[in-house]
Amino acid sequence: MSVVRLFTDLDGRIGLRPFWLGSIALAFGLLTIQWAAVNLLDKRSAAMTVAFINVFALFPWSALAAKRAADRGGSPLFGIFLVCAIVLPRELQPLLGYAWAPSLVAISTMAWLIALVDLGLMPGAGGDAPLAEQSRTAKPAR
């Protein structure tokens, strides 16, 4: 699977190794951009840049999680919902106020732990071949 397809396509399956390598690459890229924004821009521009990058990163992380959830035998939507449950509570906290902070942190933490165990540690449910390769090699029924 190409790198572009790894981060942009919601179809297919990936194993543990591509999932972790993609997640590490994405996290490293995000941290690098955030560090550069904080050190090179003024405070307001840096905050806006970091917020934009965090929202923009939802799609590649959702693509990784969707493919990994499909590999585990579940729905790709499960992976997308997990990523949203991890990231969005932190972004919603300033809008809802600090009274909601403990609940939002608990939601994010539980989703992160579920994603770590289910997507990051458990083996795939099917064979090693991705779904696209299985459909190409499958013989049509007569």
Secondary structure, 3 states (H helix, E strand, C coil): CCHHHHHHCCCCCCCHHHHHHHHHHHHHHHHHHHHHHHHHCCHHHHHHHHHHHHHHCHHHHHHHHHHHHHHCCCCHHHHHHHHHHHHHHHHHHHHHCHHHHHHHHHHHHHHHHHHHHHCCCCCCCCCCCCHHHHHHHCCCCC
